[in-house]
Amino acid sequence: MDKEALKKRIFAEGEKAKGGVNRFLEEEKQELSHEPERKVEQPQAILQKSEKSGLSFKARKARRCRFFKTAKEKTEAFIEKAAAHAEERGVRGLPERKFIALKKRKKVLHAFVIPCYGESSYLEACIQSLLKQKNPSPIYLCTATPNAFLKRISREYRLPLFVRNGEPSLARDWNFALEVGRKRAKLVTIAHQDDLYHEDYTKAVEHAYSLYPDASLIFTAVQDIDGMGQKLPNVAEKVKRILRLPYHFTHHTEKSLWKKLPLLFGNSISCPSCTYVTAHCRRLLFKNDYRFITDWDAFLHLAEKEGRFLYIKKALLSYRRHEEAETRKQMKNKNRLKEEKEQFRKLHGKFLGGLLAKVYSLSGKWA
């Protein structure tokens, strides 16, 4: 059943129920208005009826009202439960004969969505770091490669798993994750399955948003770690911290030029640390044209639109660098250099863009 038909059915059922209640109240009103007359005309009949039930007319009326009130409360509770049950399983419509009205669920402030791919040995560590947040947020899993491993994780941690039909793609997977979060929260963090989040991450993001509700993007500093979770020195991240200096002046970061300035010389924002304010994010935020600079292109788009960029200077994300990471794969097959060169040329022209791309590519050796 499509959305419009579902709305019409709900309206029809509501009107039907409303009509029934109105008829009942009208009958009761008429009965009450004729009650004294009946007592005079048929005292014996009324006495016998009262003796059978053991209640007066007013008591019987009050009992019926209580019944209707209780029934209404039970119905509303059932609708709420059914809506939650349907939403968790991704149900869009119900069979005609088992029709029930679904009540719209209220959005929470913040949610984590993890785009899952394959069987990552780091996924459970990521989930556990999200479960340890001081300000708990709901967690959702989504994937284009469903498998027994992900189903087990979903079952063990009691996390909803959403499956996207189609070929795996970085941009499509992130867009799908953003849409899953958009329907359930105002702020959405697309958590990367290999990384770890500090227990204060949600608390800091929600606090920043409370101070500047006009924000479109909230992000933090990061600390690099290896496959074993040990801290790594990273020259590239230190350079990015310098590039992010304009973001320290939060009262200016609603201006397009101020937001765009740190992005003109490379991607200075760490994608896994980002929380997106869904009200300011278009659908299909991430373009499928790229495999490596997908996030950089999205940040440049957001920089040109309304909304403030909020930078949290504390490192609240542990960014894991290992050989199986998608970043490493793109660096090996030289996709990174090709895409970065194209982006720099868009921003600075052919000559200067090519020169900056060559210098920027050296950061890969320091990472």
C-alpha positions as CSV (number, residue, x, y, z in Angstrom):
1,M,0.0,0.0,0.0
2,D,1.5,3.4,-1.0
3,K,1.8,6.4,1.3
4,E,-1.2,8.3,-0.1
5,A,-3.5,5.2,0.1
6,L,-2.2,4.6,3.7
7,K,-3.1,8.2,4.7
8,K,-6.6,7.9,3.1
9,R,-7.2,4.7,5.0
10,I,-6.1,6.2,8.3
11,F,-8.4,9.2,7.7
12,A,-11.4,7.0,6.8
13,E,-10.9,4.8,9.8
14,G,-10.6,7.9,12.0
15,E,-13.8,9.4,10.6
16,K,-15.6,6.1,11.1
17,A,-14.5,5.9,14.7
18,K,-15.4,9.5,15.3
19,G,-18.9,9.0,13.9
20,G,-19.4,6.0,16.1
21,V,-18.4,8.0,19.3
22,N,-20.6,10.9,18.3
23,R,-23.7,8.6,17.8
24,F,-23.0,7.0,21.2
25,L,-22.8,10.4,22.9
26,E,-26.0,11.6,21.2
27,E,-27.9,8.5,22.3
28,E,-26.7,9.0,25.8
29,K,-27.7,12.6,25.8
30,Q,-31.2,11.7,24.6
31,E,-31.5,9.0,27.2
32,L,-30.4,11.3,29.9
33,S,-32.9,14.0,28.8
34,H,-35.8,11.5,28.9
35,E,-34.7,9.8,32.1
36,P,-36.9,11.8,34.6
37,E,-39.9,11.2,32.3
38,R,-39.3,7.5,32.1
39,K,-39.0,7.4,35.9
40,V,-42.5,8.9,36.2
41,E,-44.0,6.8,33.3
42,Q,-42.3,3.5,34.0
43,P,-41.0,3.4,37.6
44,Q,-41.3,-0.3,38.0
45,A,-39.4,-1.1,34.7
46,I,-36.5,1.2,35.7
47,L,-36.4,-0.2,39.2
48,Q,-36.2,-3.8,37.8
49,K,-33.4,-2.7,35.4
50,S,-31.4,-1.0,38.1
51,E,-31.8,-4.0,40.4
52,K,-30.4,-6.3,37.7
53,S,-27.3,-4.3,37.2
54,G,-27.0,-3.1,40.8
55,L,-26.1,0.4,39.5
56,S,-28.0,3.6,39.0
57,F,-28.2,5.2,35.5
58,K,-25.5,7.8,36.3
59,A,-23.2,5.0,37.6
60,R,-23.8,2.9,34.5
61,K,-23.0,6.0,32.3
62,A,-19.8,6.7,34.2
63,R,-18.7,3.1,33.8
64,R,-19.3,3.2,30.1
65,C,-17.2,6.5,29.8
66,R,-14.4,4.9,31.8
67,F,-14.5,1.9,29.4
68,F,-14.2,4.1,26.3
69,K,-11.3,6.1,27.9
70,T,-9.4,2.9,28.8
71,A,-10.0,1.5,25.3
72,K,-8.7,4.7,23.7
73,E,-5.5,4.6,25.8
74,K,-5.0,1.0,25.0
75,T,-5.5,1.7,21.3
76,E,-2.9,4.6,21.3
77,A,-0.4,2.4,23.2
78,F,-0.9,-0.4,20.6
79,I,-0.4,2.0,17.7
80,E,2.8,3.4,19.3
81,K,4.2,-0.1,19.8
82,A,3.2,-1.2,16.2
83,A,4.8,1.8,14.7
84,A,8.1,1.2,16.6
85,H,8.0,-2.5,15.6
86,A,7.4,-1.7,11.9
87,E,10.1,1.0,11.9
88,E,12.8,-1.3,13.3
89,R,12.1,-3.8,10.5
90,G,11.9,-1.2,7.8
91,V,8.2,-1.9,7.1
92,R,6.7,0.6,4.7
93,G,3.2,-0.7,4.4
94,L,1.0,-3.4,5.9
95,P,-1.3,-6.0,4.2
96,E,-4.8,-4.8,3.6
97,R,-6.5,-7.2,6.0
98,K,-4.1,-6.4,8.8
99,F,-4.4,-2.6,8.5
100,I,-3.4,-0.5,11.5
101,A,-2.8,3.2,11.8
102,L,0.9,4.0,12.4
103,K,1.8,6.9,14.6
104,K,4.7,9.0,13.5
105,R,7.8,8.6,15.8
106,K,9.5,11.7,17.2
107,K,13.1,12.4,16.1
108,V,15.9,12.2,18.7
109,L,18.6,14.9,18.8
110,H,21.5,12.7,17.7
111,A,22.2,9.3,16.1
112,F,25.1,7.2,14.9
113,V,24.8,5.3,11.6
114,I,27.6,2.8,10.7
115,P,28.0,1.9,7.0
116,C,29.3,-1.6,7.2
117,Y,31.2,-3.4,4.5
118,G,32.4,-7.0,4.5
119,E,33.5,-8.5,7.8
120,S,35.6,-5.9,9.6
121,S,37.5,-7.1,12.6
122,Y,37.3,-3.6,14.0
123,L,33.5,-3.2,13.8
124,E,32.8,-4.5,17.4
125,A,35.4,-2.2,18.9
126,C,33.7,0.7,17.1
127,I,30.3,-0.3,18.4
128,Q,31.6,-0.7,21.9
129,S,33.1,2.8,21.8
130,L,29.7,4.2,20.7
131,L,27.9,2.3,23.5
132,K,30.2,3.9,26.1
133,Q,29.1,7.5,25.2
134,K,28.3,9.6,28.3
135,N,25.3,11.0,26.4
136,P,23.9,7.8,24.8
137,S,22.6,8.0,21.2
138,P,20.8,5.3,19.1
139,I,23.1,3.3,16.8
140,Y,22.0,1.9,13.4
141,L,23.9,-0.4,11.0
142,C,23.5,-0.2,7.2
143,T,25.1,-2.2,4.5
144,A,25.0,-3.1,0.8
145,T,26.8,-6.4,1.5
146,P,24.6,-8.3,4.0
147,N,26.2,-11.4,5.5
148,A,26.0,-13.8,8.5
149,F,28.7,-11.8,10.3
150,L,26.7,-8.5,10.2
151,K,23.5,-10.3,11.1
152,R,25.2,-11.8,14.2
153,I,26.5,-8.4,15.2
154,S,23.1,-6.9,14.8
155,R,21.5,-9.6,16.9
156,E,24.1,-9.6,19.7
157,Y,24.1,-5.9,20.2
158,R,20.4,-5.5,19.4
159,L,21.1,-2.9,16.7
160,P,18.8,-2.4,13.6
161,L,20.4,-3.4,10.4
162,F,19.3,-1.7,7.2
163,V,20.2,-3.2,3.8
164,R,20.6,-1.2,0.6
165,N,20.0,-2.9,-2.7
166,G,22.6,-2.4,-5.3
167,E,26.4,-2.5,-5.8
168,P,28.6,-1.3,-2.9
169,S,29.8,2.3,-3.4
170,L,31.3,4.7,-1.0
171,A,29.1,7.6,-2.0
172,R,25.9,5.5,-2.2
173,D,26.6,3.8,1.1
174,W,27.1,7.2,2.9
175,N,24.0,8.7,1.3
176,F,22.0,5.7,2.4
177,A,23.4,6.1,5.9
178,L,22.6,9.8,6.0
179,E,19.0,9.0,4.9
180,V,18.6,6.3,7.6
181,G,19.8,8.9,10.2
182,R,17.8,11.8,8.7
183,K,14.5,10.0,9.4
184,R,15.3,9.5,13.1
185,A,17.5,12.3,14.3
186,K,18.4,16.0,13.7
187,L,22.1,15.3,14.0
188,V,23.7,12.3,12.3
189,T,27.2,11.0,12.7
190,I,28.3,8.6,9.9
191,A,30.6,6.5,12.0
192,H,33.4,4.6,10.2
193,Q,33.5,0.9,11.2
194,D,37.3,0.9,11.7
195,D,37.5,3.9,14.0
196,L,37.0,4.6,17.8
197,Y,35.0,7.4,19.3
198,H,35.9,9.1,22.6
199,E,33.2,8.8,25.3
200,D,32.7,12.6,25.3
201,Y,32.1,12.8,21.5
202,T,28.2,12.9,21.7
203,K,28.3,15.2,24.7
204,A,30.6,17.7,22.9
205,V,28.6,17.6,19.7
206,E,25.3,18.2,21.4
207,H,26.8,21.0,23.5
208,A,28.2,22.7,20.4
209,Y,24.9,22.5,18.7
210,S,23.0,23.9,21.7
211,L,25.3,27.0,21.5
212,Y,25.0,27.4,17.7
213,P,21.8,25.8,16.4
214,D,22.4,27.4,13.0
215,A,25.3,24.9,12.4
216,S,25.4,22.7,9.3
217,L,28.5,20.7,10.1
218,I,30.2,19.8,13.5
219,F,33.6,18.1,13.5
220,T,36.5,17.4,15.9
221,A,40.3,17.0,15.9
222,V,41.6,13.4,15.5
223,Q,44.3,11.1,16.9
224,D,45.8,8.5,14.5
225,I,46.1,4.9,15.8
226,D,47.5,1.8,14.2
227,G,45.7,-1.6,13.7
228,M,46.5,-2.5,17.4
229,G,45.1,0.8,18.7
230,Q,48.5,2.4,19.5
231,K,48.9,6.1,18.9
232,L,50.7,7.2,15.8
233,P,52.6,10.4,15.1
234,N,51.2,12.1,12.0
235,V,52.8,15.1,10.3
236,A,49.8,15.4,7.9
237,E,47.4,15.8,10.8
238,K,49.6,18.6,12.2
239,V,49.5,20.4,8.9
240,K,45.7,20.0,8.8
241,R,45.4,21.5,12.3
242,I,47.2,24.6,10.9
243,L,44.8,24.7,7.9
244,R,41.9,24.6,10.4
245,L,42.9,27.7,12.2
246,P,40.1,29.9,10.6
247,Y,37.6,27.5,12.2
248,H,38.7,28.6,15.7
249,F,36.8,31.9,15.1
250,T,33.4,30.4,15.4
251,H,31.6,33.8,15.2
252,H,32.8,34.0,11.6
253,T,32.2,30.4,10.4
254,E,28.7,31.1,9.0
255,K,30.4,33.0,6.1
256,S,31.0,31.0,3.0
257,L,34.5,32.3,2.4
258,W,35.5,31.6,6.0
259,K,34.2,28.1,5.8
260,K,35.8,27.4,2.4
261,L,39.2,28.9,3.1
262,P,40.7,25.9,5.0
263,L,39.4,23.6,2.2
264,L,41.1,25.4,-0.7
265,F,44.5,23.9,0.1
266,G,43.3,20.3,0.8
267,N,40.8,18.4,2.8
268,S,41.5,19.6,6.3
269,I,38.4,18.0,7.9
270,S,38.5,14.4,9.0
271,C,35.3,12.8,7.6
272,P,34.7,10.2,10.4
273,S,34.7,13.0,13.0
274,C,31.8,14.8,11.3
275,T,28.3,15.2,12.5
276,Y,25.8,16.4,9.9
277,V,22.9,18.7,10.7
278,T,20.3,17.1,8.4
279,A,18.2,20.2,8.0
280,H,21.1,21.8,6.0
281,C,22.2,18.6,4.1
282,R,20.7,17.9,0.7
283,R,19.7,14.4,-0.3
284,L,22.5,12.6,-2.2
285,L,25.1,14.9,-0.4
286,F,28.0,12.6,-1.5
287,K,28.6,12.4,-5.3
288,N,29.3,9.0,-6.8
289,D,31.9,10.6,-9.2
290,Y,34.7,10.1,-6.7
291,R,36.1,7.2,-4.7
292,F,38.6,9.1,-2.5
293,I,37.7,12.8,-2.2
294,T,33.9,12.2,-1.8
295,D,34.0,13.8,1.6
296,W,36.1,16.8,0.5
297,D,33.7,17.6,-2.3
298,A,30.7,17.4,0.1
299,F,32.4,19.8,2.5
300,L,33.0,22.3,-0.3
301,H,29.3,22.1,-1.2
302,L,28.2,22.7,2.5
303,A,30.6,25.6,2.7
304,E,28.7,27.4,0.0
305,K,25.4,26.9,1.6
306,E,23.8,28.4,4.8
307,G,24.9,27.0,8.1
308,R,27.9,27.4,10.4
309,F,30.9,25.1,10.7
310,L,31.7,24.1,14.3
311,Y,35.1,22.9,15.1
312,I,35.8,21.0,18.4
313,K,39.5,21.3,19.0
314,K,39.8,18.3,21.3
315,A,40.7,15.0,19.6
316,L,37.5,12.9,20.1
317,L,38.1,10.4,17.3
318,S,40.8,7.8,17.0
319,Y,41.4,7.4,13.3
320,R,42.7,3.9,12.5
321,R,45.3,3.6,9.8
322,H,45.8,0.0,8.5
323,E,46.6,-1.7,5.2
324,E,43.0,-2.9,4.6
325,A,41.5,0.6,4.9
326,E,39.8,2.0,1.8
327,T,42.1,5.1,2.0
328,R,45.2,2.9,1.6
329,K,43.7,1.0,-1.4
330,Q,43.0,4.3,-3.2
331,M,46.5,5.5,-2.6
332,K,48.0,2.3,-4.0
333,N,46.1,2.4,-7.3
334,K,46.8,6.2,-7.6
335,N,43.1,7.2,-7.6
336,R,43.8,9.6,-4.9
337,L,46.3,11.6,-6.9
338,K,44.0,11.7,-9.9
339,E,41.0,12.9,-8.0
340,E,42.9,15.5,-5.9
341,K,44.5,16.9,-9.0
342,E,41.1,17.3,-10.6
343,Q,39.7,19.1,-7.5
344,F,42.7,21.4,-7.1
345,R,42.3,22.4,-10.8
346,K,38.6,23.2,-10.2
347,L,39.6,25.5,-7.3
348,H,42.8,27.1,-8.6
349,G,43.1,26.6,-12.3
350,K,45.2,24.2,-14.4
351,F,48.7,25.3,-13.5
352,L,48.4,26.3,-9.9
353,G,46.0,23.4,-9.2
354,G,48.5,20.9,-10.6
355,L,51.3,22.3,-8.5
356,L,49.3,22.2,-5.3
357,A,48.1,18.7,-6.0
358,K,51.7,17.5,-6.4
359,V,52.7,19.1,-3.0
360,Y,49.6,17.9,-1.3
361,S,50.2,14.3,-2.5
362,L,53.4,14.2,-0.4
363,S,51.1,14.2,2.7
364,G,50.3,10.6,1.8
365,K,53.9,9.7,2.6
366,W,53.6,11.3,6.0
367,A,50.3,9.7,6.9
